[in-house]
Amino acid sequence: MDHFGIGTAIKAQTITYFQLARATGRTMMMVADVKDDDRIIFTNHEEANRVQRLLSHRDCRAVCTVIDPIREFHKLSDLHAARGRTIFDHTWIEQYYLHVIEVANREIDHIEKSLSGDEAKETARQRRENTCWRREGTLK
């Protein structure tokens, strides 16, 4: 367990930042900046199709690709090098960062548990709380 709550604080601040960045024109700035032969990676087809339509109004021949940042991350290594730049849509980046924060939190928990003795696995406070529940007959 992250005894100090650092992972939770990082996740909360990250979510707060993502919420504050909504509707600030990031997608439109990206569309304006994209050039022919660039590749943009999205989390879903709906957004990829929307941006592809916006790019077509500019006569821009960028490629929109959909790869789930969590379940399909491994597919990134299957992509050939783009002739232009590879750009990740902000939603893809947000989902990836949140996932990595969660993975780091779970790894810390796992390492702490695996390096701790049996006595440390249940804190004194947890024991008191569990004892109260056992007396009530709701915990076996």
DRENLUM-489874 format. One line per 5 residues: number of its first residue (from 1); their letters; for each residue x, y, z of C-alpha. Coordinates in steps of 0.02 Angstrom, whole numbers, plus 50000, padded with zeros to 5 digits. Layout:
<gumars>
NUM = A = X/Y/Z  ...
</gumars>
This chain:
<gumars>
1 = MDHFG = 50000/50000/50000  50062/50174/49960  50072/50226/50142  50081/50411/50098  49945/50414/49965
6 = IGTAI = 50063/50483/49834  49990/50377/49694  49813/50429/49738  49866/50612/49742  49953/50597/49574
11 = KAQTI = 49800/50515/49498  49683/50648/49571  49792/50791/49508  49806/50709/49338  49617/50690/49324
16 = TYFQL = 49595/50871/49380  49715/50930/49245  49624/50827/49113  49457/50902/49166  49526/51079/49162
21 = ARATG = 49599/51051/48988  49429/51004/48914  49360/51117/48778  49522/51215/48760  49541/51181/48574
26 = RTMMM = 49674/51046/48583  49595/50943/48443  49576/51093/48329  49756/51147/48362  49815/50971/48321
31 = VADVK = 49711/50969/48160  49786/51137/48109  49963/51074/48145  49952/50903/48060  50039/50886/47891
36 = DDDRI = 50027/50761/47749  50096/50589/47794  50080/50619/47982  49993/50483/48082  49876/50518/48228
41 = IFTNH = 49834/50379/48350  49663/50381/48433  49573/50277/48564  49413/50255/48462  49348/50256/48285
46 = EEANR = 49220/50393/48316  49352/50523/48357  49470/50459/48222  49332/50477/48091  49286/50651/48154
51 = VQRLL = 49466/50712/48141  49487/50626/47972  49338/50728/47909  49414/50888/47979  49579/50846/47893
56 = SHRDC = 49492/50812/47728  49424/50990/47730  49606/51046/47733  49653/50922/47595  49775/50846/47719
61 = RAVCT = 49828/50665/47689  49865/50618/47869  49825/50442/47929  49710/50414/48077  49740/50251/48170
66 = VIDPI = 49646/50175/48317  49743/50080/48451  49677/50058/48627  49814/50122/48743  49782/49986/48872
71 = REFHK = 49721/49828/48786  49813/49853/48621  49972/49945/48673  50075/49803/48601  50008/49845/48427
76 = LSDLH = 50112/50004/48425  50267/49898/48395  50182/49823/48241  50165/49993/48157  50290/50040/48023
81 = AARGR = 50375/50207/48038  50265/50345/47971  50333/50452/47830  50288/50602/47937  50266/50618/48124
86 = TIFDH = 50168/50503/48238  50055/50603/48354  49947/50536/48495  49777/50615/48519  49756/50695/48691
91 = TWIEQ = 49626/50565/48743  49747/50425/48703  49882/50508/48807  49762/50538/48952  49705/50357/48956
96 = YYLHV = 49884/50295/48944  49945/50404/49088  49800/50351/49201  49836/50169/49161  50022/50187/49199
101 = IEVAN = 49983/50272/49365  49866/50127/49411  49997/49999/49361  50128/50087/49467  50009/50089/49617
106 = REIDH = 49975/49903/49598  50161/49864/49580  50202/49960/49740  50063/49865/49832  50126/49699/49765
111 = IEKSL = 50307/49734/49811  50262/49792/49986  50153/49639/50017  50281/49518/49948  50421/49593/50055
116 = SGDEA = 50317/49601/50215  50292/49466/50344  50122/49395/50391  50106/49509/50542  50122/49664/50435
121 = KETAR = 49987/49610/50313  49848/49659/50431  49875/49822/50527  49820/49843/50707  49679/49958/50651
126 = QRREN = 49619/49828/50525  49624/49694/50661  49517/49802/50777  49394/49839/50639  49384/49656/50585
131 = TCWRR = 49361/49604/50767  49212/49721/50782  49134/49649/50625  49164/49471/50684  49073/49508/50847
136 = EGTLK = 48926/49571/50747  48924/49405/50655  48940/49482/50482  49120/49430/50446  49174/49250/50446
</gumars>
